[in-house]
């Protein structure tokens, strides 16, 4: 049973919005582009494992995806399977190319098209997740339940290898081996430790503790509002900015006309800056100088507000999981 589905990482949306509003010549542009690619690959990879997860006994297991628990300490889990006999933490990797493991040095190297990049050893990742999850369980009255881990590579275009003399940890597998490995874990732990109701209670308790990461993305990359290109982006040709003409937005590049193109710009503002916006800030973001025009646009969207006249503040309430599909389209991630 799927208790919590996959979530689009807010950081992925922030990076996509940020990349759209940086000059390609900006010193941080390539770094942010590379980071965005990693997040996109990871998000697609987590969903790729669903085919295999759906093959296990759905009635017995409770499955939670995209978890981030932040209490005394913070830890993240791609997928968590709660079964009556054991718990399974799954770390999903969507890498291509040659991947080499060096558990001794705690690192993993990926080589593709002649370029090499070093990452943290995923075994160290899952071991850390077990430590934090075990502590969380004990703090909430659960103990003595085995916690297993798997690192699953989902791409068909990855070659997993090792450094000389060091065996690759057996918990690292290709996605095609997942069902076989899961069945072997069920045989390893034949005794029921938690009832169906106990598992259900725990699953929803974990779900309620989920706290998605929402960072100050500008601070992370040492950026300020001066680095951001304001304006309404044309959704047809990606030109920035569109021009406000007779109550509509017109693209000077492709002549596309839109009545609501400003909404995505307000969404970008929520991602990059904050969830409240004043008329002055909206005039800057939309590149419209008329106070009354901006007031009408904000009122039309039905945003809740506080304050009076020039001190009025509007509360942006866009849903990160439902309202940002325009940033998930590959062609919309750069101009």
NORJO-V502630 format. One line per field, one symbol per residue. psi: psi as a letter, one per 30 degrees, with the letter a starting at -180 (. if undefined). A space follows every 10 residues. Layout:
psi->???
This chain:
psi->kjekakkkke eeeeeeeeef gkkffkffee eeeeeeeeee eeeeeefffe eeeffljfee kkkklikjkj celklkkekk kjlfflkkkk kkkillakkk kifefhlkkk kkhfkkkklk kfeeeeeeee eeeeeeeefg gklgkkjlkk jkkfkfhkjk allkfjkkkf fjllefgeee eeeeeeeeif kkfkleeeee eeefeeeffk jkkjljeeee ghllfffkjl lkkkfefgkk llkjjhglkk kfefgkkkfg ffeeeeeeee efdlglklee eeeeefhkfj eeeeeeeeee fgkllllkcf gkkkjkhkkf ffggffffke fgfl.
